[in-house]
């Protein structure tokens, strides 16, 4: 009787993980987080100035948050600054 063998899947000793990226909040605080996301939501709001921060977002039906963006990245609306609407 012949014995069939099923190949085992390859073992990965180290899966590809994103490198730590430094994110900055509106208050200029920074966090190093292992993420490849273009921005993150900071929901803890643990600092005294968080309730009055201009970068705080208060969506309907969800907790408030601050958007953390990678240090050195352009603001998401930076491309709009080059628009010429006076045609």
PEZIDA-V511328 format. One record per backbone hydrogen bond with DSSP energy under -0.5 kcal/mol. NH is the residue of the N-H (numbers start at 0). CO is the residue of the C=O. E is the energy in kcal/mol with one decimal. If there is no record, write none. Layout:
BEGIN
nh:NH co:CO e:E
nh:NH co:CO e:E
END
This chain:
BEGIN
nh:3 co:1 e:-0.6
nh:6 co:4 e:-0.6
nh:12 co:10 e:-0.7
nh:20 co:32 e:-3.4
nh:22 co:20 e:-0.6
nh:22 co:30 e:-3.5
nh:23 co:68 e:-3.1
nh:24 co:28 e:-2.5
nh:27 co:24 e:-1.8
nh:30 co:22 e:-2.3
nh:32 co:20 e:-2.8
nh:32 co:30 e:-0.6
nh:34 co:18 e:-0.8
nh:34 co:32 e:-1.4
nh:39 co:67 e:-2.5
nh:41 co:39 e:-0.6
nh:41 co:65 e:-3.8
nh:42 co:40 e:-0.8
nh:49 co:46 e:-1.8
nh:51 co:48 e:-1.1
nh:52 co:48 e:-0.7
nh:52 co:49 e:-1.1
nh:55 co:52 e:-1.3
nh:56 co:64 e:-3.4
nh:58 co:56 e:-0.5
nh:61 co:58 e:-1.4
nh:64 co:56 e:-2.3
nh:65 co:41 e:-1.9
nh:66 co:54 e:-0.6
nh:67 co:39 e:-3.5
nh:67 co:65 e:-0.5
nh:68 co:23 e:-2.2
nh:68 co:66 e:-0.5
nh:69 co:37 e:-0.7
nh:70 co:21 e:-3.1
nh:72 co:69 e:-2.0
nh:77 co:74 e:-2.3
nh:79 co:76 e:-1.3
nh:80 co:76 e:-0.5
nh:80 co:77 e:-1.3
nh:81 co:78 e:-1.1
nh:82 co:79 e:-1.6
nh:84 co:82 e:-0.6
END
